[in-house]
Amino acid sequence: MAYNQKDYYFNKAKKEGFRARSSYKLIEIAKKYQLIQKNDAVLDIGCAPGSWLQVIKQMTRGRIVGVDLVSIKPIEGVTFIQGDIEDTEVKKQLQGKFDVIISDIAPKTTGMRERDQAISYILSRESFLIAKKHLNTNGNFLVKTFQSQETEDLVKEIKPHFSFVKRYSPQSTRQGSKEIYIVATGFKL
Ligand SMILES: C[S@@+](CC[C@H](N)C(=O)[O-])C[C@H]1O[C@@H](n2cnc3c(N)ncnc32)[C@H](O)[C@@H]1O
């Protein structure tokens, strides 16, 4: 294991029973923007290994669905769909409306920065298209993306559909990371 993984949030997650350090990013953002209310139905895109699902479970008694390419250890009360979000079959399995849709989706990085950024943009945009289809009016959306020239395009595309949109970089994000989150609340068609 790389030394830098053994950092503060890594150790904290281990101690508190979260499957990944990224749990703290969601806790921070959800608190700051009051993203998830106690009866909300929530869809988590790119959910493996499931630390965001663990956080969501603590925040709502509503329906929780997670989707990812790779399988996860089951979490009671969570419906898991395994597959690629760009796949038509997977899209068919995503049914109904949600109050909150969050996406921590990220490509497997290759080290080729522009390529990784381009794939990240496609996945983040796909998450937005899913949100557009499955969010209830006034619902909230959160998506991660690797910062690039396309980030501005994505923000521009998202903006007209929400009453509030902001780029946010959580404190628990690793130093030097090029990822940011787009927080969007108050969905309108
Ligand atoms: C940073 S991880 C998510 C971590 C998660 N939020 C947690 O806290 O446990 C990003 C995930 O996106 C998933 N992913 C990448 N491309 C995908 C795709 N096309 N369809 C579904 N999931 C995808 C990866 O398999 C990976 O598990």
PDBQT file of the ligand as one rigid body, heavy atoms in Angstrom, charges set to zero:
ROOT
HETATM    1  C1  LIG A 201     -13.929   6.999  -6.463  1.00  0.00    +0.000 C 
HETATM    2  S1  LIG A 201     -14.806   5.525  -6.715  1.00  0.00    +0.000 S 
HETATM    3  C2  LIG A 201     -16.271   5.776  -5.777  1.00  0.00    +0.000 C 
HETATM    4  C3  LIG A 201     -16.074   5.664  -4.294  1.00  0.00    +0.000 C 
HETATM    5  C4  LIG A 201     -17.390   5.666  -3.528  1.00  0.00    +0.000 C 
HETATM    6  N1  LIG A 201     -18.019   6.989  -3.574  1.00  0.00    +0.000 N 
HETATM    7  C5  LIG A 201     -17.188   5.294  -2.084  1.00  0.00    +0.000 C 
HETATM    8  O1  LIG A 201     -17.105   6.205  -1.268  1.00  0.00    +0.000 OA
HETATM    9  O2  LIG A 201     -17.119   4.110  -1.775  1.00  0.00    +0.000 OA
HETATM   10  C6  LIG A 201     -15.359   5.692  -8.372  1.00  0.00    +0.000 C 
HETATM   11  C7  LIG A 201     -16.158   4.519  -8.886  1.00  0.00    +0.000 C 
HETATM   12  O3  LIG A 201     -16.672   4.813 -10.189  1.00  0.00    +0.000 OA
HETATM   13  C8  LIG A 201     -16.878   3.567 -10.829  1.00  0.00    +0.000 C 
HETATM   14  N2  LIG A 201     -17.079   3.701 -12.294  1.00  0.00    +0.000 N 
HETATM   15  C9  LIG A 201     -16.197   4.171 -13.208  1.00  0.00    +0.000 A 
HETATM   16  N3  LIG A 201     -16.722   4.132 -14.442  1.00  0.00    +0.000 NA
HETATM   17  C10 LIG A 201     -17.989   3.641 -14.310  1.00  0.00    +0.000 A 
HETATM   18  C11 LIG A 201     -19.048   3.370 -15.228  1.00  0.00    +0.000 A 
HETATM   19  N4  LIG A 201     -18.895   3.603 -16.543  1.00  0.00    +0.000 N 
HETATM   20  N5  LIG A 201     -20.208   2.881 -14.755  1.00  0.00    +0.000 NA
HETATM   21  C12 LIG A 201     -20.372   2.634 -13.425  1.00  0.00    +0.000 A 
HETATM   22  N6  LIG A 201     -19.394   2.878 -12.503  1.00  0.00    +0.000 NA
HETATM   23  C13 LIG A 201     -18.224   3.366 -12.937  1.00  0.00    +0.000 A 
HETATM   24  C14 LIG A 201     -15.598   2.798 -10.486  1.00  0.00    +0.000 C 
HETATM   25  O4  LIG A 201     -15.778   1.411 -10.652  1.00  0.00    +0.000 OA
HETATM   26  C15 LIG A 201     -15.357   3.224  -9.024  1.00  0.00    +0.000 C 
HETATM   27  O5  LIG A 201     -15.839   2.251  -8.135  1.00  0.00    +0.000 OA
ENDROOT
TORSDOF 0
